[in-house]
Amino acid sequence: MEGLMERLERAVTRLEQMSTTSSGMANGDCVNGLNGGLAQCVEAFDVLLRGPVMDYLNQSRAIGSEVEKHAEMVNKALQTQRIFLKMATTHQEPAQTELRDLLKPISDHIQEIQSFRERNRGSILFNHLSAVSESIPALGWVAVNQKPGPYVKEMNDAATFYTNRVLKDYKETDRRHIDWVRSYLSIWTEMQSFIKQHHTTGLVWSKSGPIAPPSLFEAPSVPCPPPPPPPPPPPGPPPVFTDDEPQAGGAAAQHSALFTQLNQGLDITKGLKHISDNQKTHKNPNLRSKASPTKSSSSSGSVKSAPRTAAQKRPPLLELEGKKWRVENFEQKHDLVIEETELKQVVYVFRCNNSTLQVKGKINSIIVDDCKKLGLVFENVVGIVEIINSKAIQLQVLGSVPTISINKTEGCQVYLSKDSLNCDIVSAKSSEMNILIPQGDDDYKEFPVHEQFKTVWDGSKLVTEPTEIAG
């Protein structure tokens, strides 16, 4: 009989273990094991960190410069997300307000990564930084309900716009950048697989355990008792009333006086002054010109004396900084020339107005940012010429260029050469764009770039085609 009881107890213990394991499987394998080890979803995330993320870090270090610094920021953000995921395996989901506080460190990492891109707009590796900056919001999948996987894919697609530029610029010159693109995109591909396996319909929290603490990095293991209340403050000095200071009953006295006057009824009009017809402006036109209000000298004086903050103008600059030519803050300057150029150099033109710049030789790329009435003449560019946030730009190609990008620009004239007729011209949020095609030695024919489009549904997909402006 005793042996039978022992066998029954062992069977019950085994069934309890199997029940606990099956509940963990139903939760996406994201609860702690019986021995307190790492949850399977955290171990899977570690595989992602040791594989694609480590490969991305190595490829970024091979390129160096801003790309390497950016990669270190991405790695820190992913390490913070690992801490968050580990907490979710041992804690129950908190309220929305506390959840926002828990997600703040991840949000701060995302903002830091995007701000780094904005601070380095003139970098020759700007497309690398943009690919990361546009896709790093994918780390916010932990706050997406129902379908976090497709959200990560959408962010990954945003990165491919810039990674395609990297592939186009370096496919014939530097294999390191091709490997960098592959390693970076693989992070988000593997992240989608990780989410599909462990968090298909949203982040899985533990069904047992304590509620998640309000801080991700300062989670107390045992709640501390609240401190005793502070002693009451000592009594203050008695109030002192003077004739110049309003007393506490001043407002009540004013209200009482107002209601006393209103309660007079018809007698309230006895205190009004009688106005004769010759003093009324609607019956005496001569008084209308005199009745116009005038500004007091004190008010006009105060307006004139108000200081005005003048816009600070920075000095013009034309210099080579590393591999970047900086051309900035020129006004009314039409003899700007860059002669000693190399293939790896980039030209960054910033806030130059009513000026002309000539770039000789063959360089990597040219960026024109926040310029007005600028004339740009260049010979050969192996990457891209990009016009951003500018007005009234004239661009002339003497040699060849594979891509010209025009973004957020009003007025852009592009003079192509015979060697650059096959270039790609990409435009977005821009107007008054014209492409001039050479017809002879010194003759050009102008072709406008479409600004208005028509989109229709053909039964299976959307079809968009340019249309002429009606009017």
C-alpha positions as CSV (number, residue, x, y, z in Angstrom):
1,M,0.0,0.0,0.0
2,E,2.8,2.4,0.9
3,G,4.6,1.6,-2.4
4,L,1.3,2.4,-4.3
5,M,1.0,5.8,-2.5
6,E,4.6,6.7,-3.4
7,R,4.0,5.9,-7.1
8,L,0.8,8.1,-7.0
9,E,2.7,11.0,-5.5
10,R,5.5,10.7,-8.2
11,A,2.8,10.7,-10.9
12,V,1.1,13.8,-9.5
13,T,4.4,15.6,-9.3
14,R,5.2,14.8,-12.9
15,L,1.8,15.9,-14.1
16,E,2.3,19.3,-12.3
17,Q,5.7,19.7,-14.0
18,M,4.1,18.9,-17.4
19,S,1.3,21.4,-16.7
20,T,3.8,24.2,-15.9
21,T,5.8,23.5,-19.0
22,S,2.7,23.5,-21.3
23,S,1.6,26.8,-19.9
24,G,5.0,28.2,-20.7
25,M,4.6,26.9,-24.3
26,A,1.2,28.6,-24.6
27,N,2.8,31.8,-23.5
28,G,5.3,31.8,-26.3
29,D,8.1,30.2,-24.3
30,C,8.6,33.6,-22.6
31,V,8.4,32.5,-18.9
32,N,11.2,31.4,-16.7
33,G,11.9,27.7,-16.5
34,L,11.5,25.6,-13.4
35,N,15.1,26.1,-12.4
36,G,15.0,29.9,-12.8
37,G,17.0,30.0,-16.0
38,L,16.6,32.3,-19.0
39,A,13.4,32.1,-20.9
40,Q,13.6,30.6,-24.4
41,C,12.6,33.9,-26.0
42,V,15.5,35.7,-24.3
43,E,17.9,33.0,-25.4
44,A,16.6,33.4,-29.0
45,F,17.1,37.2,-28.7
46,D,20.7,36.5,-27.6
47,V,21.2,34.4,-30.7
48,L,20.2,37.5,-32.7
49,L,22.7,39.7,-30.8
50,R,25.5,37.2,-31.2
51,G,24.8,36.6,-34.9
52,P,23.4,39.4,-37.2
53,V,24.1,42.3,-34.7
54,M,27.7,41.2,-34.1
55,D,28.2,40.9,-37.8
56,Y,26.8,44.4,-38.3
57,L,29.2,45.8,-35.7
58,N,32.2,44.2,-37.3
59,Q,31.2,45.5,-40.8
60,S,30.6,49.0,-39.3
61,R,34.1,49.0,-37.7
62,A,35.6,48.0,-41.0
63,I,34.1,51.2,-42.5
64,G,34.8,53.3,-39.4
65,S,34.0,57.0,-38.9
66,E,30.3,57.9,-38.3
67,V,29.1,54.5,-39.3
68,E,31.0,52.8,-36.5
69,K,29.7,55.3,-33.9
70,H,26.2,54.8,-35.2
71,A,26.5,51.1,-34.9
72,E,27.6,51.3,-31.2
73,M,24.4,53.4,-30.5
74,V,22.3,50.7,-32.2
75,N,24.0,48.0,-30.1
76,K,23.3,49.9,-26.9
77,A,19.6,50.2,-27.9
78,L,19.3,46.5,-28.6
79,Q,21.0,45.6,-25.3
80,T,18.4,47.9,-23.5
81,Q,15.6,46.0,-25.4
82,R,17.0,42.7,-24.1
83,I,16.7,44.0,-20.6
84,F,13.1,45.0,-21.3
85,L,12.3,41.5,-22.8
86,K,13.9,39.8,-19.8
87,M,11.7,41.8,-17.4
88,A,8.6,40.9,-19.4
89,T,9.3,37.2,-18.8
90,T,9.2,37.5,-15.1
91,H,6.7,40.3,-14.5
92,Q,3.1,41.0,-15.3
93,E,2.2,43.8,-17.7
94,P,1.8,47.2,-15.9
95,A,-0.7,50.0,-16.5
96,Q,-0.2,52.2,-19.6
97,T,1.4,55.1,-17.7
98,E,4.0,52.8,-16.1
99,L,4.5,51.1,-19.4
100,R,5.4,54.4,-21.1
101,D,8.1,54.9,-18.4
102,L,9.5,51.5,-19.0
103,L,9.7,52.1,-22.7
104,K,11.4,55.5,-22.3
105,P,15.0,54.2,-22.3
106,I,14.3,52.5,-25.7
107,S,12.7,55.7,-27.0
108,D,15.7,57.8,-25.9
109,H,18.0,55.5,-27.8
110,I,15.9,55.9,-30.9
111,Q,16.0,59.7,-30.6
112,E,19.8,59.7,-30.0
113,I,20.4,57.6,-33.2
114,Q,18.2,59.8,-35.3
115,S,19.7,63.0,-33.9
116,F,23.2,61.7,-34.8
117,R,22.1,61.5,-38.5
118,E,20.8,65.1,-38.4
119,R,24.1,66.3,-36.9
120,N,26.1,64.7,-39.7
121,R,24.1,65.7,-42.8
122,G,27.3,66.7,-44.6
123,S,28.9,63.3,-44.1
124,I,30.1,61.3,-47.1
125,L,28.4,58.3,-45.3
126,F,25.0,60.1,-45.0
127,N,23.1,57.3,-46.8
128,H,24.4,54.8,-44.3
129,L,23.3,57.0,-41.4
130,S,19.9,57.6,-43.0
131,A,19.3,53.8,-43.5
132,V,19.8,53.2,-39.8
133,S,17.9,56.4,-38.7
134,E,14.8,55.6,-40.8
135,S,14.5,52.0,-39.7
136,I,15.6,52.2,-36.0
137,P,11.9,52.9,-34.9
138,A,11.4,49.2,-35.5
139,L,12.6,48.8,-31.9
140,G,9.2,50.1,-30.9
141,W,7.6,46.8,-31.9
142,V,7.3,46.0,-28.2
143,A,4.5,48.6,-27.9
144,V,2.7,47.4,-31.0
145,N,-0.4,45.2,-30.4
146,Q,-1.7,42.5,-32.8
147,K,0.9,42.6,-35.6
148,P,4.4,43.7,-34.5
149,G,6.1,41.7,-37.2
150,P,4.6,43.6,-40.2
151,Y,5.5,46.8,-38.3
152,V,9.2,45.8,-38.3
153,K,9.0,44.9,-42.0
154,E,7.6,48.3,-42.8
155,M,10.6,49.9,-41.0
156,N,13.0,47.6,-42.8
157,D,11.5,48.7,-46.2
158,A,12.2,52.4,-45.2
159,A,15.8,51.5,-44.8
160,T,16.1,49.9,-48.3
161,F,15.5,53.3,-49.9
162,Y,18.9,54.4,-48.6
163,T,20.7,51.0,-48.7
164,N,20.0,50.9,-52.4
165,R,21.8,54.2,-52.7
166,V,24.8,52.7,-50.9
167,L,24.8,49.7,-53.1
168,K,24.7,51.9,-56.2
169,D,27.5,54.1,-55.0
170,Y,29.9,51.3,-53.9
171,K,29.1,48.2,-55.9
172,E,32.0,48.8,-58.2
173,T,34.5,50.4,-55.7
174,D,34.3,49.0,-52.2
175,R,33.0,45.6,-51.1
176,R,32.9,46.6,-47.4
177,H,29.8,48.7,-47.9
178,I,28.0,45.9,-49.7
179,D,28.7,43.6,-46.8
180,W,27.5,46.3,-44.4
181,V,24.1,46.6,-46.2
182,R,23.7,42.8,-46.0
183,S,24.5,42.6,-42.3
184,Y,22.3,45.5,-41.3
185,L,19.2,44.4,-43.2
186,S,19.6,40.9,-41.8
187,I,19.1,42.3,-38.2
188,W,15.5,43.2,-39.1
189,T,14.9,40.1,-41.1
190,E,15.9,38.0,-38.1
191,M,13.9,40.2,-35.8
192,Q,10.8,39.5,-37.8
193,S,11.4,35.7,-37.4
194,F,12.0,36.2,-33.7
195,I,8.7,38.0,-33.3
196,K,6.8,35.5,-35.4
197,Q,8.1,32.7,-33.2
198,H,7.7,34.2,-29.7
199,H,5.5,37.4,-29.9
200,T,3.2,36.9,-32.9
201,T,0.3,38.9,-31.6
202,G,2.2,41.3,-29.4
203,L,4.7,41.3,-26.5
204,V,4.0,38.4,-24.2
205,W,4.2,39.2,-20.5
206,S,4.3,36.7,-17.6
207,K,1.0,35.5,-16.3
208,S,2.4,35.3,-12.8
209,G,4.9,37.2,-10.7
210,P,4.9,40.8,-9.6
211,I,3.7,43.8,-11.6
212,A,6.6,45.3,-13.6
213,P,8.4,48.0,-11.7
214,P,8.2,51.7,-12.9
215,S,11.9,51.8,-13.9
216,L,13.7,49.5,-16.3
217,F,17.1,49.9,-14.6
218,E,16.2,50.5,-11.0
219,A,13.8,47.7,-10.2
220,P,13.8,47.1,-6.4
221,S,13.6,43.4,-5.5
222,V,11.7,44.1,-2.3
223,P,9.4,47.1,-2.0
224,C,10.6,49.5,0.7
225,P,8.1,50.9,3.2
226,P,7.1,54.5,2.7
227,P,9.1,57.0,4.7
228,P,7.4,58.6,7.7
229,P,5.6,61.9,7.0
230,P,7.7,65.0,7.5
231,P,7.0,67.1,10.7
232,P,4.5,70.0,10.3
233,P,6.2,73.3,9.4
234,P,6.5,75.9,12.1
235,P,3.8,78.6,12.2
236,G,4.6,81.6,10.0
237,P,4.7,85.2,11.0
238,P,1.4,87.1,11.3
239,P,0.4,88.9,8.1
240,V,1.2,92.6,7.8
241,F,-1.2,94.8,5.9
242,T,-0.2,98.1,4.5
243,D,-2.1,100.7,2.6
244,D,-0.3,99.9,-0.6
245,E,-1.0,96.1,-0.5
246,P,-4.5,94.6,-1.3
247,Q,-6.1,93.0,1.7
248,A,-7.8,89.6,1.7
249,G,-11.3,91.1,1.7
250,G,-10.6,93.5,-1.1
251,A,-12.1,91.3,-3.8
252,A,-15.2,90.5,-1.7
253,A,-15.7,94.3,-1.1
254,Q,-15.5,95.0,-4.9
255,H,-18.0,92.3,-5.6
256,S,-20.3,93.6,-2.9
257,A,-20.1,97.2,-4.3
258,L,-20.9,95.9,-7.8
259,F,-24.0,94.0,-6.7
260,T,-25.2,97.0,-4.7
261,Q,-25.1,99.2,-7.8
262,L,-26.9,96.6,-9.9
263,N,-29.7,96.3,-7.3
264,Q,-30.5,100.1,-7.7
265,G,-32.8,99.2,-10.6
266,L,-33.9,102.3,-12.6
267,D,-32.0,104.6,-10.2
268,I,-28.7,103.4,-11.6
269,T,-29.1,105.8,-14.6
270,K,-29.2,108.8,-12.3
271,G,-25.4,108.9,-12.1
272,L,-24.9,109.1,-15.9
273,K,-23.9,112.3,-17.6
274,H,-26.3,113.8,-20.2
275,I,-24.8,114.2,-23.7
276,S,-26.2,116.9,-26.0
277,D,-26.7,116.4,-29.8
278,N,-23.8,118.6,-30.7
279,Q,-21.5,116.2,-28.8
280,K,-22.7,113.0,-30.5
281,T,-20.4,111.9,-33.4
282,H,-23.2,110.2,-35.4
283,K,-25.1,113.6,-35.5
284,N,-22.0,115.8,-35.9
285,P,-19.7,114.6,-38.8
286,N,-17.0,117.2,-37.8
287,L,-16.3,115.2,-34.6
288,R,-15.6,111.9,-36.4
289,S,-12.1,112.9,-37.6
290,K,-11.2,114.0,-34.1
291,A,-12.5,110.9,-32.5
292,S,-9.9,108.5,-33.9
293,P,-7.8,106.9,-31.2
294,T,-4.2,108.0,-30.8
295,K,-1.4,106.0,-29.3
296,S,0.1,107.4,-26.2
297,S,3.8,108.4,-26.2
298,S,4.6,106.0,-23.4
299,S,3.3,103.0,-25.4
300,S,5.1,104.1,-28.6
301,G,8.2,104.6,-26.7
302,S,8.0,101.2,-25.2
303,V,7.6,99.7,-28.6
304,K,10.6,101.5,-30.0
305,S,12.7,100.6,-27.0
306,A,12.0,96.9,-27.3
307,P,15.2,95.1,-28.4
308,R,15.2,93.1,-31.5
309,T,17.2,90.0,-31.8
310,A,19.1,90.2,-35.1
311,A,19.8,87.0,-37.0
312,Q,23.4,86.1,-36.5
313,K,25.3,85.6,-39.7
314,R,28.1,83.1,-39.7
315,P,31.3,83.8,-41.7
316,P,31.6,82.2,-45.2
317,L,33.6,79.1,-45.3
318,L,35.3,77.1,-48.1
319,E,37.7,74.4,-46.9
320,L,38.5,70.7,-47.1
321,E,37.7,68.9,-43.8
322,G,38.9,65.3,-44.1
323,K,37.1,64.0,-47.2
324,K,34.4,66.7,-47.2
325,W,34.5,70.1,-48.9
326,R,32.5,72.5,-46.9
327,V,31.1,75.5,-48.8
328,E,28.9,77.5,-46.4
329,N,27.3,81.0,-45.9
330,F,28.4,82.7,-49.1
331,E,26.5,85.8,-50.4
332,Q,26.9,87.4,-53.8
333,K,29.9,85.3,-54.6
334,H,30.2,84.1,-58.2
335,D,33.8,82.9,-58.4
336,L,33.8,79.9,-56.1
337,V,36.0,77.1,-57.5
338,I,37.0,73.7,-56.1
339,E,39.9,72.4,-58.2
340,E,42.0,69.8,-56.3
341,T,39.4,67.0,-56.0
342,E,39.6,63.2,-55.4
343,L,37.2,60.3,-56.1
344,K,36.4,59.8,-52.4
345,Q,35.6,63.4,-51.6
346,V,32.1,64.9,-51.2
347,V,31.0,68.5,-51.5
348,Y,28.5,69.9,-49.1
349,V,27.0,73.3,-50.0
350,F,25.0,75.0,-47.2
351,R,23.1,78.3,-47.1
352,C,24.8,79.9,-50.0
353,N,22.7,82.6,-51.7
354,N,23.0,84.3,-55.1
355,S,26.4,82.6,-55.7
356,T,28.0,80.3,-58.2
357,L,30.2,77.3,-57.5
358,Q,32.3,75.3,-60.0
359,V,33.6,71.8,-59.0
360,K,36.4,70.4,-61.2
361,G,37.5,66.8,-61.6
362,K,35.8,63.6,-60.4
363,I,34.3,63.3,-56.9
364,N,31.9,61.0,-55.0
365,S,28.9,63.2,-54.4
366,I,27.5,66.8,-54.0
367,I,24.8,67.9,-51.6
368,V,23.1,71.3,-51.8
369,D,21.2,72.2,-48.7
370,D,19.1,75.3,-47.9
371,C,20.5,77.5,-50.7
372,K,18.8,80.2,-52.8
373,K,19.7,81.4,-56.3
374,L,22.7,79.1,-56.5
375,G,24.5,78.1,-59.7
376,L,26.4,74.8,-59.6
377,V,28.6,73.6,-62.4
378,F,30.5,70.3,-62.0
379,E,32.3,67.8,-64.2
380,N,31.9,64.2,-63.0
381,V,30.2,62.7,-60.0
382,V,30.3,58.9,-59.4
383,G,27.6,58.9,-56.7
384,I,24.7,61.3,-56.4
385,V,24.0,65.0,-56.7
386,E,21.3,66.0,-54.1
387,I,19.3,69.2,-53.9
388,I,17.5,69.7,-50.5
389,N,15.3,72.5,-49.1
390,S,16.4,75.0,-51.7
391,K,15.0,77.6,-54.1
392,A,16.0,78.8,-57.6
393,I,18.8,76.4,-58.3
394,Q,20.6,76.1,-61.6
395,L,22.6,72.9,-62.1
396,Q,24.9,72.2,-65.1
397,V,26.6,68.8,-65.8
398,L,29.7,69.0,-67.9
399,G,30.6,65.3,-67.7
400,S,28.6,62.4,-66.2
401,V,26.5,61.7,-63.1
402,P,24.4,58.6,-62.4
403,T,21.7,60.2,-60.2
404,I,20.3,63.6,-59.4
405,S,17.9,63.9,-56.5
406,I,15.7,67.0,-55.9
407,N,13.8,67.1,-52.6
408,K,11.7,70.0,-51.1
409,T,12.9,72.5,-53.7
410,E,11.1,75.3,-55.5
411,G,12.6,76.0,-58.9
412,C,15.5,73.9,-60.3
413,Q,17.0,74.0,-63.8
414,V,19.1,71.0,-64.7
415,Y,21.4,71.3,-67.8
416,L,22.5,67.9,-68.8
417,S,25.5,67.0,-71.0
418,K,25.6,64.4,-73.8
419,D,27.4,62.0,-71.4
420,S,24.8,62.4,-68.7
421,L,21.6,61.8,-70.6
422,N,21.1,58.4,-69.0
423,C,21.1,59.6,-65.4
424,D,18.2,59.0,-63.1
425,I,16.4,62.1,-61.9
426,V,14.4,61.6,-58.7
427,S,12.2,64.3,-57.3
428,A,9.9,64.6,-54.2
429,K,7.9,67.5,-52.8
430,S,9.4,69.9,-55.4
431,S,8.0,72.3,-58.0
432,E,9.1,74.3,-61.1
433,M,11.6,71.7,-62.2
434,N,13.0,71.7,-65.8
435,I,15.4,69.5,-67.5
436,L,17.4,71.0,-70.4
437,I,18.6,68.5,-73.1
438,P,21.5,69.5,-75.4
439,Q,20.4,69.9,-79.0
440,G,23.6,71.1,-80.5
441,D,26.8,72.8,-79.5
442,D,25.3,75.6,-77.5
443,D,21.5,74.9,-77.8
444,Y,19.2,73.3,-75.2
445,K,15.6,72.1,-75.3
446,E,13.6,72.5,-72.1
447,F,11.4,69.7,-70.7
448,P,9.3,70.3,-67.6
449,V,9.2,67.6,-64.8
450,H,5.6,66.6,-64.0
451,E,4.2,67.9,-60.7
452,Q,0.6,66.6,-61.0
453,F,-0.3,62.9,-61.1
454,K,-3.5,60.8,-61.5
455,T,-4.0,57.6,-59.7
456,V,-6.7,55.0,-60.6
457,W,-7.7,51.5,-59.5
458,D,-7.6,49.1,-62.4
459,G,-9.3,46.2,-60.6
460,S,-6.1,44.7,-59.1
461,K,-3.7,47.5,-58.3
462,L,-3.3,51.3,-58.3
463,V,-2.0,52.8,-61.5
464,T,-0.3,56.3,-61.3
465,E,0.5,58.4,-64.3
466,P,1.5,62.0,-64.9
467,T,-1.2,64.4,-66.0
468,E,-1.3,67.9,-67.3
469,I,-2.5,70.7,-65.0
470,A,-6.0,71.7,-66.1
471,G,-6.9,75.4,-66.5
